[in-house]
Amino acid sequence: MTNEWEYKIVELKSEMEVEEEKVSKLPKRWFRIPNVEDLLNKYGSEGWELVNFETIIDVKSDDFLFISVFKRMKK
C-alpha cells in the first residue's frame, strides 16, 4: 500500500524589517520577517508538513517573496 499525498503551494509577500539594535552586533544584517511563523503554524495545525521553502528577495523594494510547499496524506 502506497501513501497518497496532496500538496499546497503558498506564496507570501512580506516587507523586510531590519532590527537596528542587532545590526551593529552582527557581521550581516539581521532581519525580522513578519507573518511567516504564523503561516507555518496555521498549516501545521491543519496537518500540513512543510517540505520546501524558498526565499526570493527584491533588492529594489526590500520585499521578500516566500514560496512554501506543504504536503499531507490524502484523506
Distance bins in CASP14 RR format, pairs under 12 A and 6 or more apart:
PFRMAT RR
TARGET T0000
AUTHOR 0000-0000-0000
RMODE 2
METHOD distances of the structure
MODEL  1
1 73 0 0 0 0 0 1 0 0 0 0 0
2 73 0 0 0 0 0 1 0 0 0 0 0
2 74 0 0 0 0 0 1 0 0 0 0 0
3 71 0 0 0 0 1 0 0 0 0 0 0
3 72 0 0 0 0 0 1 0 0 0 0 0
3 73 1 0 1 0 0 0 0 0 0 0 0
3 74 0 0 0 0 1 0 0 0 0 0 0
3 75 0 0 0 0 0 1 0 0 0 0 0
4 71 0 0 0 0 0 1 0 0 0 0 0
4 72 0 0 0 0 0 1 0 0 0 0 0
4 73 1 0 0 1 0 0 0 0 0 0 0
4 74 1 0 1 0 0 0 0 0 0 0 0
4 75 0 0 0 0 1 0 0 0 0 0 0
5 47 0 0 0 0 0 1 0 0 0 0 0
5 48 0 0 0 0 0 1 0 0 0 0 0
5 49 0 0 0 0 1 0 0 0 0 0 0
5 51 0 0 0 0 1 0 0 0 0 0 0
5 69 0 0 0 0 0 1 0 0 0 0 0
5 70 0 0 0 0 1 0 0 0 0 0 0
5 71 1 0 1 0 0 0 0 0 0 0 0
5 72 1 0 0 1 0 0 0 0 0 0 0
5 73 1 0 0 1 0 0 0 0 0 0 0
5 74 1 0 0 1 0 0 0 0 0 0 0
5 75 0 0 0 0 0 1 0 0 0 0 0
6 46 0 0 0 0 0 1 0 0 0 0 0
6 47 0 0 0 0 0 1 0 0 0 0 0
6 48 0 0 0 0 1 0 0 0 0 0 0
6 49 0 0 0 0 0 1 0 0 0 0 0
6 51 0 0 0 0 0 1 0 0 0 0 0
6 69 0 0 0 0 0 1 0 0 0 0 0
6 70 0 0 0 0 1 0 0 0 0 0 0
6 71 1 0 0 1 0 0 0 0 0 0 0
6 72 1 0 0 1 0 0 0 0 0 0 0
6 73 1 0 0 1 0 0 0 0 0 0 0
6 74 1 0 1 0 0 0 0 0 0 0 0
6 75 0 0 0 0 1 0 0 0 0 0 0
7 43 0 0 0 0 0 1 0 0 0 0 0
7 48 0 0 0 0 1 0 0 0 0 0 0
7 49 0 0 0 0 0 1 0 0 0 0 0
7 50 0 0 0 0 0 1 0 0 0 0 0
7 51 0 0 0 0 1 0 0 0 0 0 0
7 52 0 0 0 0 0 1 0 0 0 0 0
7 68 0 0 0 0 0 1 0 0 0 0 0
7 69 1 0 0 1 0 0 0 0 0 0 0
7 70 1 0 0 1 0 0 0 0 0 0 0
7 71 1 0 1 0 0 0 0 0 0 0 0
7 72 0 0 0 0 1 0 0 0 0 0 0
7 73 0 0 0 0 0 1 0 0 0 0 0
7 74 0 0 0 0 1 0 0 0 0 0 0
8 39 0 0 0 0 0 1 0 0 0 0 0
8 42 0 0 0 0 0 1 0 0 0 0 0
8 43 1 0 0 1 0 0 0 0 0 0 0
8 44 0 0 0 0 0 1 0 0 0 0 0
8 46 0 0 0 0 1 0 0 0 0 0 0
8 47 0 0 0 0 0 1 0 0 0 0 0
8 48 1 0 0 1 0 0 0 0 0 0 0
8 49 0 0 0 0 0 1 0 0 0 0 0
8 50 0 0 0 0 0 1 0 0 0 0 0
8 51 0 0 0 0 0 1 0 0 0 0 0
8 52 0 0 0 0 0 1 0 0 0 0 0
8 67 0 0 0 0 0 1 0 0 0 0 0
8 68 0 0 0 0 1 0 0 0 0 0 0
8 69 1 0 0 1 0 0 0 0 0 0 0
8 70 1 0 1 0 0 0 0 0 0 0 0
8 71 1 0 0 1 0 0 0 0 0 0 0
8 72 0 0 0 0 1 0 0 0 0 0 0
8 74 0 0 0 0 0 1 0 0 0 0 0
9 43 0 0 0 0 0 1 0 0 0 0 0
9 48 0 0 0 0 0 1 0 0 0 0 0
9 50 0 0 0 0 0 1 0 0 0 0 0
9 51 0 0 0 0 0 1 0 0 0 0 0
9 52 0 0 0 0 1 0 0 0 0 0 0
9 53 0 0 0 0 0 1 0 0 0 0 0
9 54 0 0 0 0 0 1 0 0 0 0 0
9 66 0 0 0 0 0 1 0 0 0 0 0
9 67 1 0 0 1 0 0 0 0 0 0 0
9 68 1 0 0 1 0 0 0 0 0 0 0
9 69 1 0 1 0 0 0 0 0 0 0 0
9 70 1 0 0 1 0 0 0 0 0 0 0
9 71 0 0 0 0 0 1 0 0 0 0 0
10 35 0 0 0 0 0 1 0 0 0 0 0
10 36 0 0 0 0 0 1 0 0 0 0 0
10 39 1 0 0 1 0 0 0 0 0 0 0
10 40 0 0 0 0 1 0 0 0 0 0 0
10 42 0 0 0 0 1 0 0 0 0 0 0
10 43 1 0 0 1 0 0 0 0 0 0 0
10 44 0 0 0 0 0 1 0 0 0 0 0
10 46 0 0 0 0 0 1 0 0 0 0 0
10 48 0 0 0 0 1 0 0 0 0 0 0
10 50 0 0 0 0 1 0 0 0 0 0 0
10 51 0 0 0 0 0 1 0 0 0 0 0
10 52 0 0 0 0 0 1 0 0 0 0 0
10 53 0 0 0 0 1 0 0 0 0 0 0
10 54 0 0 0 0 0 1 0 0 0 0 0
10 65 0 0 0 0 0 1 0 0 0 0 0
10 66 1 0 0 1 0 0 0 0 0 0 0
10 67 1 0 0 1 0 0 0 0 0 0 0
10 68 1 0 1 0 0 0 0 0 0 0 0
10 69 1 0 0 1 0 0 0 0 0 0 0
10 70 1 0 0 1 0 0 0 0 0 0 0
10 71 0 0 0 0 0 1 0 0 0 0 0
11 36 0 0 0 0 0 1 0 0 0 0 0
11 39 0 0 0 0 0 1 0 0 0 0 0
11 53 0 0 0 0 0 1 0 0 0 0 0
11 54 0 0 0 0 0 1 0 0 0 0 0
11 55 0 0 0 0 0 1 0 0 0 0 0
11 56 0 0 0 0 1 0 0 0 0 0 0
11 64 0 0 0 0 0 1 0 0 0 0 0
11 65 1 0 0 1 0 0 0 0 0 0 0
11 66 1 0 0 1 0 0 0 0 0 0 0
11 67 1 0 1 0 0 0 0 0 0 0 0
11 68 1 0 0 1 0 0 0 0 0 0 0
11 69 0 0 0 0 0 1 0 0 0 0 0
12 33 0 0 0 0 1 0 0 0 0 0 0
12 34 0 0 0 0 1 0 0 0 0 0 0
12 35 1 0 0 1 0 0 0 0 0 0 0
12 36 1 0 0 1 0 0 0 0 0 0 0
12 37 0 0 0 0 0 1 0 0 0 0 0
12 38 0 0 0 0 1 0 0 0 0 0 0
12 39 1 0 1 0 0 0 0 0 0 0 0
12 40 0 0 0 0 1 0 0 0 0 0 0
12 42 0 0 0 0 0 1 0 0 0 0 0
12 43 0 0 0 0 0 1 0 0 0 0 0
12 53 0 0 0 0 0 1 0 0 0 0 0
12 54 0 0 0 0 0 1 0 0 0 0 0
12 55 0 0 0 0 0 1 0 0 0 0 0
12 56 0 0 0 0 0 1 0 0 0 0 0
12 63 0 0 0 0 0 1 0 0 0 0 0
12 64 0 0 0 0 1 0 0 0 0 0 0
12 65 1 0 0 1 0 0 0 0 0 0 0
12 66 1 0 1 0 0 0 0 0 0 0 0
12 67 0 0 0 0 1 0 0 0 0 0 0
12 68 1 0 0 1 0 0 0 0 0 0 0
13 33 0 0 0 0 0 1 0 0 0 0 0
13 34 0 0 0 0 0 1 0 0 0 0 0
13 35 0 0 0 0 1 0 0 0 0 0 0
13 36 0 0 0 0 0 1 0 0 0 0 0
13 39 0 0 0 0 0 1 0 0 0 0 0
13 55 0 0 0 0 0 1 0 0 0 0 0
13 56 0 0 0 0 1 0 0 0 0 0 0
13 57 0 0 0 0 0 1 0 0 0 0 0
13 58 0 0 0 0 1 0 0 0 0 0 0
13 61 0 0 0 0 1 0 0 0 0 0 0
13 62 0 0 0 0 0 1 0 0 0 0 0
13 63 1 0 0 1 0 0 0 0 0 0 0
13 64 1 0 0 1 0 0 0 0 0 0 0
13 65 1 0 1 0 0 0 0 0 0 0 0
13 66 1 0 0 1 0 0 0 0 0 0 0
13 67 0 0 0 0 0 1 0 0 0 0 0
14 31 0 0 0 0 1 0 0 0 0 0 0
14 32 0 0 0 0 1 0 0 0 0 0 0
14 33 1 0 1 0 0 0 0 0 0 0 0
14 34 1 0 1 0 0 0 0 0 0 0 0
14 35 1 0 1 0 0 0 0 0 0 0 0
14 36 1 0 0 1 0 0 0 0 0 0 0
14 37 0 0 0 0 0 1 0 0 0 0 0
14 38 0 0 0 0 0 1 0 0 0 0 0
14 39 0 0 0 0 1 0 0 0 0 0 0
14 55 0 0 0 0 1 0 0 0 0 0 0
14 56 0 0 0 0 0 1 0 0 0 0 0
14 57 0 0 0 0 0 1 0 0 0 0 0
14 58 0 0 0 0 0 1 0 0 0 0 0
14 61 0 0 0 0 0 1 0 0 0 0 0
14 62 0 0 0 0 0 1 0 0 0 0 0
14 63 1 0 0 1 0 0 0 0 0 0 0
14 64 1 0 1 0 0 0 0 0 0 0 0
14 65 0 0 0 0 1 0 0 0 0 0 0
14 66 1 0 0 1 0 0 0 0 0 0 0
14 68 0 0 0 0 0 1 0 0 0 0 0
15 31 0 0 0 0 0 1 0 0 0 0 0
15 32 0 0 0 0 0 1 0 0 0 0 0
15 33 0 0 0 0 1 0 0 0 0 0 0
15 34 1 0 0 1 0 0 0 0 0 0 0
15 35 0 0 0 0 1 0 0 0 0 0 0
15 36 0 0 0 0 0 1 0 0 0 0 0
15 57 0 0 0 0 0 1 0 0 0 0 0
15 58 0 0 0 0 0 1 0 0 0 0 0
15 61 0 0 0 0 1 0 0 0 0 0 0
15 62 1 0 0 1 0 0 0 0 0 0 0
15 63 1 0 1 0 0 0 0 0 0 0 0
15 64 1 0 0 1 0 0 0 0 0 0 0
15 65 0 0 0 0 0 1 0 0 0 0 0
16 29 0 0 0 0 1 0 0 0 0 0 0
16 30 0 0 0 0 0 1 0 0 0 0 0
16 31 1 0 1 0 0 0 0 0 0 0 0
16 32 0 0 0 0 1 0 0 0 0 0 0
16 33 1 0 0 1 0 0 0 0 0 0 0
16 34 0 0 0 0 1 0 0 0 0 0 0
16 36 0 0 0 0 0 1 0 0 0 0 0
16 55 0 0 0 0 0 1 0 0 0 0 0
16 57 1 0 0 1 0 0 0 0 0 0 0
16 58 0 0 0 0 1 0 0 0 0 0 0
16 59 0 0 0 0 0 1 0 0 0 0 0
16 60 0 0 0 0 0 1 0 0 0 0 0
16 61 0 0 0 0 1 0 0 0 0 0 0
16 62 1 0 1 0 0 0 0 0 0 0 0
16 63 1 0 0 1 0 0 0 0 0 0 0
16 64 1 0 1 0 0 0 0 0 0 0 0
16 65 0 0 0 0 0 1 0 0 0 0 0
16 66 0 0 0 0 0 1 0 0 0 0 0
17 23 0 0 0 0 0 1 0 0 0 0 0
17 29 0 0 0 0 0 1 0 0 0 0 0
17 30 0 0 0 0 1 0 0 0 0 0 0
17 31 1 0 0 1 0 0 0 0 0 0 0
17 32 1 0 1 0 0 0 0 0 0 0 0
17 33 1 0 0 1 0 0 0 0 0 0 0
17 34 1 0 0 1 0 0 0 0 0 0 0
17 35 0 0 0 0 0 1 0 0 0 0 0
17 36 0 0 0 0 0 1 0 0 0 0 0
17 62 0 0 0 0 1 0 0 0 0 0 0
17 63 0 0 0 0 0 1 0 0 0 0 0
17 64 0 0 0 0 0 1 0 0 0 0 0
18 24 0 0 0 0 0 1 0 0 0 0 0
18 26 0 0 0 0 0 1 0 0 0 0 0
18 28 0 0 0 0 0 1 0 0 0 0 0
18 29 1 0 1 0 0 0 0 0 0 0 0
18 30 1 0 0 1 0 0 0 0 0 0 0
18 31 1 0 0 1 0 0 0 0 0 0 0
18 32 1 0 0 1 0 0 0 0 0 0 0
18 33 0 0 0 0 0 1 0 0 0 0 0
18 62 0 0 0 0 1 0 0 0 0 0 0
19 25 0 0 0 0 0 1 0 0 0 0 0
19 26 0 0 0 0 1 0 0 0 0 0 0
19 29 0 0 0 0 1 0 0 0 0 0 0
19 30 1 0 1 0 0 0 0 0 0 0 0
19 31 1 0 0 1 0 0 0 0 0 0 0
19 32 1 0 1 0 0 0 0 0 0 0 0
19 33 0 0 0 0 0 1 0 0 0 0 0
19 34 0 0 0 0 0 1 0 0 0 0 0
20 26 0 0 0 0 0 1 0 0 0 0 0
20 29 0 0 0 0 1 0 0 0 0 0 0
20 30 0 0 0 0 1 0 0 0 0 0 0
20 31 0 0 0 0 0 1 0 0 0 0 0
20 32 0 0 0 0 0 1 0 0 0 0 0
21 30 0 0 0 0 1 0 0 0 0 0 0
21 32 0 0 0 0 0 1 0 0 0 0 0
22 28 0 0 0 0 0 1 0 0 0 0 0
22 29 0 0 0 0 1 0 0 0 0 0 0
22 30 1 1 0 0 0 0 0 0 0 0 0
22 31 0 0 0 0 1 0 0 0 0 0 0
22 32 0 0 0 0 1 0 0 0 0 0 0
23 29 1 0 1 0 0 0 0 0 0 0 0
23 30 1 0 0 1 0 0 0 0 0 0 0
23 31 0 0 0 0 1 0 0 0 0 0 0
23 32 0 0 0 0 0 1 0 0 0 0 0
24 30 0 0 0 0 1 0 0 0 0 0 0
29 57 0 0 0 0 0 1 0 0 0 0 0
29 62 0 0 0 0 0 1 0 0 0 0 0
31 55 0 0 0 0 0 1 0 0 0 0 0
31 57 0 0 0 0 1 0 0 0 0 0 0
31 62 0 0 0 0 1 0 0 0 0 0 0
31 63 0 0 0 0 0 1 0 0 0 0 0
31 64 0 0 0 0 1 0 0 0 0 0 0
32 64 0 0 0 0 0 1 0 0 0 0 0
33 39 0 0 0 0 0 1 0 0 0 0 0
33 40 0 0 0 0 0 1 0 0 0 0 0
33 53 0 0 0 0 0 1 0 0 0 0 0
33 55 0 0 0 0 1 0 0 0 0 0 0
33 57 0 0 0 0 0 1 0 0 0 0 0
33 62 0 0 0 0 0 1 0 0 0 0 0
33 63 0 0 0 0 0 1 0 0 0 0 0
33 64 1 0 0 1 0 0 0 0 0 0 0
33 65 0 0 0 0 0 1 0 0 0 0 0
33 66 1 0 0 1 0 0 0 0 0 0 0
34 63 0 0 0 0 0 1 0 0 0 0 0
34 64 0 0 0 0 1 0 0 0 0 0 0
34 66 0 0 0 0 0 1 0 0 0 0 0
35 41 0 0 0 0 0 1 0 0 0 0 0
35 42 0 0 0 0 0 1 0 0 0 0 0
35 64 0 0 0 0 0 1 0 0 0 0 0
35 66 0 0 0 0 1 0 0 0 0 0 0
35 68 0 0 0 0 0 1 0 0 0 0 0
36 42 0 0 0 0 0 1 0 0 0 0 0
36 43 0 0 0 0 0 1 0 0 0 0 0
36 50 0 0 0 0 0 1 0 0 0 0 0
36 53 0 0 0 0 1 0 0 0 0 0 0
36 55 0 0 0 0 1 0 0 0 0 0 0
36 64 0 0 0 0 1 0 0 0 0 0 0
36 65 0 0 0 0 0 1 0 0 0 0 0
36 66 1 0 0 1 0 0 0 0 0 0 0
36 67 0 0 0 0 0 1 0 0 0 0 0
36 68 0 0 0 0 1 0 0 0 0 0 0
37 43 0 0 0 0 0 1 0 0 0 0 0
37 44 0 0 0 0 0 1 0 0 0 0 0
37 50 0 0 0 0 0 1 0 0 0 0 0
37 66 0 0 0 0 0 1 0 0 0 0 0
37 68 0 0 0 0 0 1 0 0 0 0 0
38 44 0 0 0 0 0 1 0 0 0 0 0
38 45 0 0 0 0 0 1 0 0 0 0 0
39 45 0 0 0 0 0 1 0 0 0 0 0
39 46 0 0 0 0 0 1 0 0 0 0 0
39 48 0 0 0 0 0 1 0 0 0 0 0
39 50 0 0 0 0 1 0 0 0 0 0 0
39 53 0 0 0 0 0 1 0 0 0 0 0
39 66 0 0 0 0 1 0 0 0 0 0 0
39 68 1 0 0 1 0 0 0 0 0 0 0
39 70 0 0 0 0 0 1 0 0 0 0 0
40 46 0 0 0 0 0 1 0 0 0 0 0
40 47 0 0 0 0 0 1 0 0 0 0 0
40 48 0 0 0 0 1 0 0 0 0 0 0
40 49 0 0 0 0 0 1 0 0 0 0 0
40 50 1 0 0 1 0 0 0 0 0 0 0
40 53 0 0 0 0 1 0 0 0 0 0 0
40 66 0 0 0 0 1 0 0 0 0 0 0
40 68 1 0 0 1 0 0 0 0 0 0 0
40 70 0 0 0 0 1 0 0 0 0 0 0
41 47 0 0 0 0 0 1 0 0 0 0 0
41 48 0 0 0 0 0 1 0 0 0 0 0
41 50 0 0 0 0 0 1 0 0 0 0 0
42 48 0 0 0 0 1 0 0 0 0 0 0
42 50 0 0 0 0 0 1 0 0 0 0 0
42 68 0 0 0 0 0 1 0 0 0 0 0
42 70 0 0 0 0 0 1 0 0 0 0 0
43 49 0 0 0 0 1 0 0 0 0 0 0
43 50 1 0 0 1 0 0 0 0 0 0 0
43 51 0 0 0 0 0 1 0 0 0 0 0
43 53 0 0 0 0 0 1 0 0 0 0 0
43 68 1 0 0 1 0 0 0 0 0 0 0
43 69 0 0 0 0 0 1 0 0 0 0 0
43 70 1 0 1 0 0 0 0 0 0 0 0
43 71 0 0 0 0 0 1 0 0 0 0 0
43 72 0 0 0 0 1 0 0 0 0 0 0
44 50 1 0 0 1 0 0 0 0 0 0 0
44 51 0 0 0 0 0 1 0 0 0 0 0
44 68 0 0 0 0 0 1 0 0 0 0 0
44 70 1 0 0 1 0 0 0 0 0 0 0
44 71 0 0 0 0 0 1 0 0 0 0 0
44 72 0 0 0 0 1 0 0 0 0 0 0
45 70 0 0 0 0 0 1 0 0 0 0 0
45 72 0 0 0 0 0 1 0 0 0 0 0
46 70 0 0 0 0 1 0 0 0 0 0 0
46 72 1 0 0 1 0 0 0 0 0 0 0
46 75 0 0 0 0 0 1 0 0 0 0 0
47 70 0 0 0 0 1 0 0 0 0 0 0
47 71 0 0 0 0 1 0 0 0 0 0 0
47 72 1 0 1 0 0 0 0 0 0 0 0
47 73 0 0 0 0 1 0 0 0 0 0 0
47 74 0 0 0 0 0 1 0 0 0 0 0
47 75 0 0 0 0 0 1 0 0 0 0 0
48 68 0 0 0 0 1 0 0 0 0 0 0
48 69 0 0 0 0 1 0 0 0 0 0 0
48 70 1 1 0 0 0 0 0 0 0 0 0
48 71 1 0 0 1 0 0 0 0 0 0 0
48 72 1 0 1 0 0 0 0 0 0 0 0
48 73 0 0 0 0 0 1 0 0 0 0 0
49 68 0 0 0 0 0 1 0 0 0 0 0
49 69 0 0 0 0 1 0 0 0 0 0 0
49 70 1 0 0 1 0 0 0 0 0 0 0
49 71 1 0 1 0 0 0 0 0 0 0 0
49 72 1 0 0 1 0 0 0 0 0 0 0
49 73 0 0 0 0 1 0 0 0 0 0 0
50 66 0 0 0 0 0 1 0 0 0 0 0
50 67 0 0 0 0 0 1 0 0 0 0 0
50 68 1 0 0 1 0 0 0 0 0 0 0
50 69 1 0 0 1 0 0 0 0 0 0 0
50 70 1 0 1 0 0 0 0 0 0 0 0
50 71 0 0 0 0 1 0 0 0 0 0 0
50 72 0 0 0 0 0 1 0 0 0 0 0
51 67 0 0 0 0 0 1 0 0 0 0 0
51 68 0 0 0 0 1 0 0 0 0 0 0
51 69 1 0 1 0 0 0 0 0 0 0 0
51 70 1 0 0 1 0 0 0 0 0 0 0
51 71 1 0 1 0 0 0 0 0 0 0 0
51 72 0 0 0 0 0 1 0 0 0 0 0
52 66 0 0 0 0 0 1 0 0 0 0 0
52 67 1 0 0 1 0 0 0 0 0 0 0
52 68 1 0 0 1 0 0 0 0 0 0 0
52 69 1 0 1 0 0 0 0 0 0 0 0
52 70 0 0 0 0 1 0 0 0 0 0 0
52 71 0 0 0 0 1 0 0 0 0 0 0
53 64 0 0 0 0 0 1 0 0 0 0 0
53 65 0 0 0 0 0 1 0 0 0 0 0
53 66 1 0 0 1 0 0 0 0 0 0 0
53 67 1 0 0 1 0 0 0 0 0 0 0
53 68 1 0 1 0 0 0 0 0 0 0 0
53 69 1 0 0 1 0 0 0 0 0 0 0
53 70 0 0 0 0 1 0 0 0 0 0 0
54 64 0 0 0 0 0 1 0 0 0 0 0
54 65 0 0 0 0 1 0 0 0 0 0 0
54 66 1 0 0 1 0 0 0 0 0 0 0
54 67 1 0 1 0 0 0 0 0 0 0 0
54 68 1 0 0 1 0 0 0 0 0 0 0
54 69 0 0 0 0 1 0 0 0 0 0 0
55 63 0 0 0 0 0 1 0 0 0 0 0
55 64 1 0 1 0 0 0 0 0 0 0 0
55 65 1 0 0 1 0 0 0 0 0 0 0
55 66 1 0 1 0 0 0 0 0 0 0 0
55 67 0 0 0 0 1 0 0 0 0 0 0
55 68 0 0 0 0 1 0 0 0 0 0 0
56 63 0 0 0 0 1 0 0 0 0 0 0
56 64 1 0 0 1 0 0 0 0 0 0 0
56 65 1 0 1 0 0 0 0 0 0 0 0
56 66 1 0 0 1 0 0 0 0 0 0 0
56 67 1 0 0 1 0 0 0 0 0 0 0
56 68 0 0 0 0 0 1 0 0 0 0 0
57 63 1 0 0 1 0 0 0 0 0 0 0
57 64 1 0 1 0 0 0 0 0 0 0 0
57 65 1 0 0 1 0 0 0 0 0 0 0
57 66 0 0 0 0 0 1 0 0 0 0 0
58 64 1 0 0 1 0 0 0 0 0 0 0
58 65 1 0 0 1 0 0 0 0 0 0 0
END
